[in-house]
């Protein structure tokens, strides 16, 4: 029995849908991971055929996460994080970056994919005895549940950073996204942060890639303009350099691949 066949049979036994491409698994495939199935790889290849930069975007999005979490845990002094739409664990996850800088950091991961749940229980664990890491199986359309669960380990009287890393494009209605973001931030203390990035409609190839994703049976991903993304930061104080391509947010000296800009914008902003 091949490893792939064994994985497929194991997933089927756990009730995981392996016939329909899933966002977290496609993204895992683009990042070079092994937690994906033939349907995910077929969808990922279809997108990459017309938009090859998607593979580089997947890897550079992790660089963006490392940069922003490093800034927040370091210079900004944040010790609490809610990573919404976690995806499958890879390298340099939020808790690993934060706890390396501040061992007492507490992280709440949120996702609604059953495969993510299975992996999170095994892999998203503390890297320091002082910190705490937990996982909430929930959809980001239910901010109240997420906040209720997060309150079990986080102190809402102290700043919390909320991360939406490349996931809000799966909600087609921008007003719904605005409501989700507002409800997540409303009960948080001043000095809390919103971090997000999303794919943008800033090139013909990325738009073609989005169309291929739908044709392949994947969940549609809405590509918005940078201006539309910027609206979700209304009322917050932008951290320099503001809303920019993720390759241009305080880039590392030694980065993954070239420095060409991508069709993905991100920002960090502080709640006054």
ABEGO torsion letter per residue (X at the ends): XBAAAAAAAAAAAAGBBAABBBAAAAAAAAAGBABBBAAAAAAAAAAAAABAAAAAAAAAAAAAAAAAAAAAABAAGBABBBBBGAEBBBBGBAAAAAAAABAABBBBBBBABAAAAAAAAAABBBABAABBBBBBBBBAABAAAAAAAAAAABBAABBBBBBBBGAAAABABAAAAAAAAAAAAAABBBGBBBBBBBBBAABAAAAAAAAAAAAAGBBBBBBBBAAAAAAAABGBBBBOAEBBBAAABGBBABBBEBABBBBBBBBBBBBX
